[in-house]
Amino acid sequence: MQRKTPRFGPVMYYALAGTFGTYLTFAAVQGEYGLFNRIQIEADTALLVAERDRLQRDLDEIENRTRRLSDDFVDLDLLDQQARAVLGLIRPDEIVLR
């Protein structure tokens, strides 16, 4: 006499294997360390690197201006520019138009 219904063990094995495979695929794509999060992290990294480089250029410019206005080295053109911008000073031979 042969069985006409499949055994429960192989059906359960394939069901669990399929479920586990589906979970691993989902985790590889959507999980915390998945593909989508990796792409997002790489995009955020590129933005942060660009911002870091911009801030470094700004800092270098500020350090250069600070050095040029220090007691050891005075750039007269920069000093004149700052006096005009901050204090509103003009030279005696200039005419101001408003």
Backbone as a chain_set.jsonl record, in Angstrom:
{"seq": "MQRKTPRFGPVMYYALAGTFGTYLTFAAVQGEYGLFNRIQIEADTALLVAERDRLQRDLDEIENRTRRLSDDFVDLDLLDQQARAVLGLIRPDEIVLR", "coords": {"N": [[0.821, -1.165, 0.0], [0.707, 2.134, -0.953], [1.517, 5.519, -0.036], [-0.537, 8.307, -0.631], [-0.528, 10.917, 0.053], [1.877, 13.51, 0.6], [4.701, 13.278, 2.792], [4.899, 14.886, 5.975], [7.311, 15.972, 6.957], [9.267, 16.619, 4.76], [7.758, 18.643, 3.477], [7.519, 20.543, 5.506], [10.243, 21.135, 5.86], [10.993, 22.33, 3.36], [9.279, 24.517, 3.418], [10.207, 25.93, 5.669], [12.853, 26.401, 4.819], [12.383, 27.983, 2.554], [11.119, 30.188, 3.772], [13.187, 31.091, 5.441], [15.124, 31.723, 3.503], [13.774, 33.78, 2.172], [13.644, 35.659, 4.245], [16.399, 36.192, 4.631], [17.029, 37.324, 2.16], [15.411, 39.609, 2.208], [16.553, 40.917, 4.436], [19.11, 41.386, 3.443], [18.627, 43.322, 1.56], [16.876, 45.313, 2.645], [17.526, 45.523, 5.334], [19.211, 46.561, 8.427], [21.931, 46.631, 7.823], [21.73, 46.521, 5.136], [21.479, 46.701, 1.506], [20.152, 49.067, 0.597], [20.447, 50.804, 2.792], [23.214, 50.99, 2.824], [23.723, 52.351, 0.438], [22.488, 54.783, 1.051], [24.104, 55.614, 3.202], [26.562, 55.917, 1.908], [25.925, 58.052, 0.204], [25.363, 60.041, 2.091], [27.891, 60.196, 3.214], [29.38, 61.238, 1.081], [28.217, 63.796, 0.889], [28.904, 64.843, 3.409], [31.697, 64.819, 3.257], [32.095, 66.696, 1.226], [31.084, 68.968, 2.524], [32.886, 69.097, 4.658], [35.262, 69.658, 3.268], [34.617, 72.163, 2.207], [34.319, 73.645, 4.563], [36.937, 73.438, 5.503], [38.304, 74.929, 3.57], [37.174, 77.442, 4.11], [38.12, 77.799, 6.724], [40.882, 77.842, 6.249], [41.048, 80.225, 4.797], [40.233, 82.088, 6.737], [42.248, 81.704, 8.652], [44.409, 82.61, 7.14], [43.752, 85.328, 6.765], [43.78, 86.134, 9.452], [46.466, 85.688, 10.095], [47.597, 87.558, 8.379], [46.805, 89.923, 9.551], [48.07, 89.924, 11.955], [50.343, 90.774, 14.713], [52.936, 90.256, 13.965], [53.018, 90.334, 11.208], [51.739, 92.56, 9.006], [49.358, 93.227, 6.671], [48.888, 95.85, 4.725], [46.977, 96.512, 2.795], [44.863, 94.734, 3.365], [44.307, 95.564, 5.965], [43.443, 98.188, 5.451], [41.146, 97.593, 3.947], [39.59, 96.228, 5.883], [39.268, 98.268, 7.789], [37.743, 100.076, 6.355], [35.423, 98.533, 5.85], [34.482, 97.635, 8.394], [34.696, 99.805, 10.23], [33.9, 101.926, 8.721], [35.6, 103.852, 7.67], [37.24, 106.399, 5.701], [39.629, 107.674, 3.344], [41.332, 110.859, 3.446], [41.503, 112.0, 0.895], [39.398, 111.056, -0.599], [36.122, 110.938, -2.09], [32.849, 110.531, -0.971], [30.05, 108.946, -2.197], [26.594, 108.687, -1.848]], "CA": [[0.0, 0.0, 0.0], [1.507, 3.348, -1.059], [0.888, 6.745, 0.465], [-0.914, 9.257, -1.659], [-0.232, 12.259, 0.564], [3.298, 13.631, 0.906], [5.046, 13.283, 4.208], [4.893, 16.206, 6.592], [8.696, 16.404, 7.172], [9.831, 17.365, 3.628], [6.973, 19.86, 3.238], [7.912, 21.507, 6.535], [11.628, 21.508, 5.576], [11.015, 23.284, 2.25], [8.593, 25.734, 3.858], [11.14, 26.665, 6.533], [13.977, 26.845, 4.002], [11.891, 29.102, 1.741], [10.895, 31.331, 4.664], [14.503, 31.574, 5.854], [15.725, 32.355, 2.33], [13.073, 35.053, 1.954], [14.085, 36.576, 5.294], [17.774, 36.611, 4.356], [16.999, 38.227, 1.008], [14.856, 40.882, 2.682], [17.542, 41.557, 5.31], [20.238, 41.832, 2.619], [18.237, 44.493, 0.781], [16.212, 46.345, 3.443], [17.919, 45.469, 6.74], [20.045, 47.616, 9.003], [23.177, 46.635, 7.075], [21.34, 46.122, 3.791], [21.942, 47.42, 0.325], [19.594, 50.415, 0.554], [21.093, 51.618, 3.826], [24.592, 51.243, 2.41], [23.676, 53.409, -0.58], [22.182, 56.026, 1.769], [25.282, 55.989, 3.986], [27.575, 56.418, 0.977], [25.492, 59.381, -0.252], [25.588, 60.949, 3.223], [29.341, 60.365, 3.345], [29.832, 62.165, 0.032], [27.788, 65.145, 1.274], [29.693, 65.294, 4.553], [33.062, 65.086, 2.793], [32.052, 67.977, 0.511], [30.927, 70.026, 3.526], [34.155, 69.186, 5.38], [36.227, 70.341, 2.406], [34.224, 73.576, 2.141], [34.662, 74.252, 5.852], [38.389, 73.532, 5.576], [38.699, 76.092, 2.76], [36.798, 78.641, 4.872], [39.049, 77.915, 7.847], [42.174, 78.269, 5.704], [40.943, 81.654, 4.46], [40.193, 82.844, 7.993], [43.592, 81.659, 9.226], [45.268, 83.472, 6.324], [43.449, 86.727, 7.119], [44.241, 86.367, 10.819], [47.924, 85.804, 10.043], [47.948, 88.808, 7.691], [46.526, 91.059, 10.436], [48.712, 89.715, 13.25], [51.369, 91.749, 15.083], [54.189, 89.923, 13.283], [52.925, 90.596, 9.772], [50.553, 93.375, 8.742], [49.073, 93.498, 5.264], [48.26, 97.171, 4.75], [45.766, 96.497, 1.961], [43.8, 94.07, 4.122], [43.98, 96.45, 7.08], [42.64, 99.262, 4.869], [39.848, 97.021, 3.591], [38.833, 95.972, 7.114], [38.921, 99.549, 8.399], [36.631, 100.624, 5.577], [34.224, 97.708, 5.984], [33.991, 97.529, 9.765], [34.6, 101.106, 10.892], [33.352, 102.936, 7.816], [36.582, 104.909, 7.484], [37.651, 106.767, 4.349], [40.845, 108.494, 3.309], [40.996, 112.279, 3.265], [41.447, 112.411, -0.508], [38.295, 110.378, -1.265], [34.782, 111.55, -2.043], [31.864, 109.475, -0.733], [28.755, 109.137, -2.837], [25.578, 107.831, -1.239]], "C": [[0.887, 1.26, 0.0], [0.733, 4.544, -0.527], [0.573, 7.658, -0.694], [-0.666, 10.691, -1.208], [1.254, 12.346, 0.886], [3.523, 13.65, 2.415], [5.13, 14.72, 4.708], [6.312, 16.777, 6.727], [9.283, 17.166, 5.993], [9.072, 18.658, 3.315], [7.383, 20.935, 4.231], [9.34, 22.002, 6.281], [11.688, 22.554, 4.468], [10.314, 24.595, 2.61], [9.52, 26.578, 4.735], [12.335, 27.19, 5.742], [13.571, 28.027, 3.127], [11.678, 30.355, 2.567], [12.239, 31.943, 5.087], [15.215, 32.271, 4.697], [15.102, 33.7, 2.024], [13.51, 36.084, 2.99], [15.504, 37.09, 5.018], [17.835, 37.578, 3.167], [16.473, 39.606, 1.419], [15.876, 41.63, 3.534], [18.72, 42.09, 4.501], [19.901, 43.107, 1.854], [17.751, 45.617, 1.688], [16.73, 46.45, 4.873], [18.819, 46.615, 7.162], [21.375, 47.744, 8.265], [22.927, 46.27, 5.614], [21.831, 47.065, 2.712], [21.433, 48.858, 0.29], [20.227, 51.323, 1.598], [22.54, 51.93, 3.458], [24.652, 52.359, 1.371], [23.41, 54.753, 0.084], [23.395, 56.516, 2.556], [26.377, 56.532, 3.076], [27.207, 57.801, 0.445], [25.714, 60.409, 0.856], [27.076, 61.22, 3.411], [29.869, 61.355, 2.313], [29.435, 63.598, 0.373], [28.635, 65.687, 2.425], [31.139, 65.589, 4.173], [33.108, 66.42, 2.055], [31.916, 69.136, 1.495], [32.213, 70.213, 4.323], [35.19, 69.946, 4.564], [35.912, 71.829, 2.297], [34.594, 74.291, 3.439], [36.174, 74.39, 6.019], [38.898, 74.716, 4.758], [38.358, 77.387, 3.488], [37.766, 78.874, 6.033], [40.422, 78.379, 7.373], [42.154, 79.755, 5.356], [40.949, 82.515, 5.717], [41.569, 82.854, 8.655], [44.551, 82.566, 8.461], [45.02, 84.936, 6.656], [43.945, 87.059, 8.519], [45.751, 86.539, 10.851], [48.328, 87.136, 9.417], [47.671, 90.038, 8.544], [47.2, 90.915, 11.808], [49.788, 90.78, 13.5], [52.676, 91.51, 14.329], [54.181, 90.332, 11.818], [51.635, 91.36, 9.506], [50.458, 93.64, 7.248], [48.274, 94.8, 5.221], [46.998, 97.223, 3.895], [44.592, 95.844, 2.694], [43.37, 94.92, 5.308], [43.11, 97.603, 6.599], [41.235, 98.766, 4.532], [38.99, 96.785, 4.832], [38.417, 97.274, 7.798], [37.751, 100.196, 7.662], [35.335, 99.85, 5.832], [33.642, 97.762, 7.391], [33.75, 98.905, 10.383], [34.0, 102.194, 10.01], [34.306, 104.088, 7.569], [36.849, 105.157, 5.999], [38.939, 107.576, 4.447], [40.457, 109.951, 3.05], [40.87, 112.704, 1.805], [40.306, 111.734, -1.28], [36.986, 111.133, -1.118], [33.78, 110.393, -1.923], [30.565, 109.86, -1.397], [27.77, 108.17, -2.214], [24.359, 107.746, -2.085]], "O": [[1.732, 1.414, 0.882], [-0.497, 4.591, -0.555], [1.355, 7.76, -1.639], [-0.604, 11.591, -2.045], [1.84, 11.385, 1.384], [2.635, 13.997, 3.193], [5.402, 15.645, 3.942], [6.478, 17.991, 6.616], [9.766, 18.281, 6.19], [9.681, 19.657, 2.931], [7.573, 22.093, 3.86], [9.614, 23.186, 6.474], [12.368, 23.568, 4.622], [10.719, 25.663, 2.151], [9.606, 27.794, 4.564], [12.782, 28.313, 5.976], [14.341, 28.976, 2.978], [12.009, 31.458, 2.13], [12.399, 33.163, 5.089], [15.846, 33.308, 4.899], [15.797, 34.649, 1.662], [13.723, 37.25, 2.656], [15.773, 38.283, 5.157], [18.609, 38.536, 3.178], [17.022, 40.634, 1.025], [16.047, 42.839, 3.378], [19.273, 43.137, 4.837], [20.795, 43.891, 1.534], [18.168, 46.763, 1.52], [16.387, 47.408, 5.566], [19.143, 47.507, 6.377], [21.888, 48.851, 8.102], [23.822, 45.765, 4.936], [22.495, 48.069, 2.971], [22.197, 49.774, -0.014], [20.511, 52.488, 1.318], [23.034, 53.019, 3.751], [25.536, 53.215, 1.425], [24.031, 55.754, -0.273], [23.679, 57.714, 2.571], [27.05, 57.501, 3.428], [28.089, 58.639, 0.254], [26.193, 61.513, 0.598], [27.473, 62.34, 3.729], [30.701, 62.206, 2.628], [30.224, 64.521, 0.17], [29.034, 66.851, 2.413], [31.742, 66.515, 4.715], [34.049, 67.194, 2.231], [32.558, 70.172, 1.325], [32.596, 71.341, 4.633], [35.916, 70.783, 5.101], [36.818, 72.662, 2.293], [35.118, 75.404, 3.416], [36.642, 75.36, 6.616], [39.808, 75.426, 5.186], [39.153, 78.327, 3.489], [38.179, 80.004, 6.291], [41.055, 79.214, 8.019], [43.133, 80.462, 5.593], [41.601, 83.558, 5.753], [42.01, 83.886, 9.16], [45.406, 83.217, 9.061], [45.968, 85.705, 6.812], [44.473, 88.147, 8.748], [46.267, 87.418, 11.54], [49.284, 87.771, 9.862], [48.244, 91.098, 8.291], [46.927, 91.699, 12.717], [50.102, 91.579, 12.618], [53.435, 92.447, 14.083], [55.229, 90.643, 11.253], [50.547, 90.843, 9.762], [51.369, 94.207, 6.644], [47.115, 94.837, 5.635], [46.045, 97.919, 4.248], [43.468, 96.342, 2.647], [42.181, 94.985, 5.62], [42.14, 97.963, 7.267], [40.25, 99.451, 4.806], [37.801, 97.104, 4.835], [37.311, 97.359, 8.332], [36.873, 100.794, 8.284], [34.274, 100.449, 6.009], [32.433, 97.918, 7.555], [32.706, 99.136, 10.992], [33.635, 103.262, 10.499], [33.862, 105.2, 7.283], [36.707, 104.265, 5.163], [39.285, 108.093, 5.51], [39.39, 110.234, 2.505], [40.185, 113.685, 1.514], [40.259, 111.835, -2.506], [36.773, 111.867, -0.153], [33.849, 109.413, -2.664], [30.043, 110.956, -1.192], [28.06, 106.982, -2.064], [23.401, 107.064, -1.721]]}, "num_chains": 1, "name": "protein.A"}
